[in-house]
């Protein structure tokens, strides 16, 4: 016989009261575990945006939070758009030159020289110099006379030397309830994610979309894992995005699903990604340009990937939308740490766009809005546990009047005052901690049951044995690791009053009763 | 082995005045001796046993156990001393209802400095005729069986002194003698000194040494409540 077994026997002797007391503690702890789990899930789901492989976000001037929510989590509406050429300022010359091949300005430059050569050939055919000169002047009047060196495609972007990776985002369309995001193949080809930015995006089916493919032209798409699961999309399926909202008109142009992403635990699980070139070619996605060259005709044999021939489907004969008619919603940047402070300042000083650190905005949002609410929930559940603890106090204290003689007998048998005090404290500890363990199990069971829904909604995976994350700098370890120690302290605090009552039992007087 | 010298004990009345209960110039028990202490109900017999056991402290005087003064021990030391060297059989058994017979006997060893001996506990229950009831709780036992468990518990830690406070008071007549015989025989076998308190003369007559409480309690009539009916030897002599 030891003090622990004596305490257990006493608890069993008061079976129903003990069960109810224990259950009340279990309920309080269940609630606390659930709230802490929610806190952890929300914390993780928001901060998971940090692990998307970019450190700066560029978008239109306006609300930083709106830009973050829209571009990282695909929530809320875009602020505005910024010119596509501004996006190209984050590129080096080689990449810019490729893009600028689709600009009206480049086409006009090419047309100018074509006309100039034509004029020269005309002169060689005996046409008067006056006529040839008029042709040349006409060409010059129509287009600006650019020297090769002045062409924008012939230089680095203003920020190109600072930028490792720049990926455009084009938002505004929907597929069912999910965002459709226009972007480039680099989004999943060059971008890496994860805490160390070393995880490659993988595909559970199919492949990444291409800028242009022989099978699907510009109109390829990949879908996130959650989208695929909820919409049953498979590789080969066609999707028609809706313009502007979930109820917007459906674009006639379908995209072919060529890949389904592996689950990443990021917001990318809950979006549809389409080739940027195809996005621009959908109706109402082109920005009107006041002075534009006439529409290009398809030319045979041209190597420009924007040109494709098809005798069957008119959409196969499209060319990429000119740069001047393009806008982007946001730009994801991976910038060398050395320039990650100065470059955003340069962007922000300009009139066109703003550059923000999404991590900072996420933490600010969490700390300002979400954190306090969750903290309040945790405080409330703590109070519930304290109330349960008071229930233990009342239960044990009420039993003391019936147990006075029992305690006196123990004392008469040689138990010291401190011994009976510890027996009572042990009872309180057993009720508290067993209630806490039951509550922990129930709470984690609830979280595990809800795990599929949580994962679908937030991308955060929670298992039965997963503890809530630590809360640095306040708490370096998971708050659940403090559960048992805190319950032990609570048990001792509430058990002290009946324990002192037992301690002060008058043996001689109580034995006679 | 036990000696009480100039022991005085009083209790506090509701109005705060002291109520003297005992005034014993001298009382002793030899090693292995069996003594019956007889007195009227409410006379202080239980108080005397409590004083010897260290459950309560005298207002003054000394108590020696095997030559060692024990009345000044700290409360914790007194508890340990009692657990190690004394056994106590209560009037109302005082078995703990949450524990089986065997566990109640083990409780008699739990708080002593001696190791807990499950085998001895089983043997004691066998000795008191309850080998087949050792896993039963007190509520499943008769009164006589419960008192036998209480006797076994009092003997569990191999005490040097056994104190029995009216052990047959709540027992039916048929079982009373069994209990008395059990206590006497066991005390004799294990060479345990015995102080048995009773108000029944038929019990007292079975023992060699019978002590009237009034003979050792030197309380004068005016020092004690008249309602108790106490008379000191000197007052009785004067009255006659």
Boltz contact constraints between the chains, C-beta under 6 A:
constraints:
  - contact:
      token1: [A, 1]
      token2: [B, 106]
      max_distance: 6.0
  - contact:
      token1: [A, 1]
      token2: [B, 107]
      max_distance: 6.0
  - contact:
      token1: [A, 1]
      token2: [B, 110]
      max_distance: 6.0
  - contact:
      token1: [A, 9]
      token2: [B, 98]
      max_distance: 6.0
  - contact:
      token1: [A, 9]
      token2: [B, 99]
      max_distance: 6.0
  - contact:
      token1: [A, 10]
      token2: [B, 98]
      max_distance: 6.0
  - contact:
      token1: [A, 13]
      token2: [B, 98]
      max_distance: 6.0
  - contact:
      token1: [A, 406]
      token2: [B, 96]
      max_distance: 6.0
  - contact:
      token1: [A, 409]
      token2: [B, 94]
      max_distance: 6.0
  - contact:
      token1: [A, 412]
      token2: [B, 55]
      max_distance: 6.0
  - contact:
      token1: [A, 412]
      token2: [B, 88]
      max_distance: 6.0
  - contact:
      token1: [A, 413]
      token2: [B, 107]
      max_distance: 6.0
  - contact:
      token1: [A, 413]
      token2: [B, 111]
      max_distance: 6.0
  - contact:
      token1: [A, 414]
      token2: [B, 79]
      max_distance: 6.0
  - contact:
      token1: [A, 414]
      token2: [B, 82]
      max_distance: 6.0
  - contact:
      token1: [A, 414]
      token2: [B, 83]
      max_distance: 6.0
  - contact:
      token1: [A, 414]
      token2: [B, 111]
      max_distance: 6.0
  - contact:
      token1: [A, 414]
      token2: [B, 112]
      max_distance: 6.0
  - contact:
      token1: [A, 415]
      token2: [B, 111]
      max_distance: 6.0
  - contact:
      token1: [A, 416]
      token2: [B, 76]
      max_distance: 6.0
  - contact:
      token1: [A, 416]
      token2: [B, 79]
      max_distance: 6.0
  - contact:
      token1: [A, 507]
      token2: [B, 55]
      max_distance: 6.0
  - contact:
      token1: [A, 508]
      token2: [B, 50]
      max_distance: 6.0
  - contact:
      token1: [A, 508]
      token2: [B, 55]
      max_distance: 6.0
  - contact:
      token1: [A, 508]
      token2: [B, 56]
      max_distance: 6.0
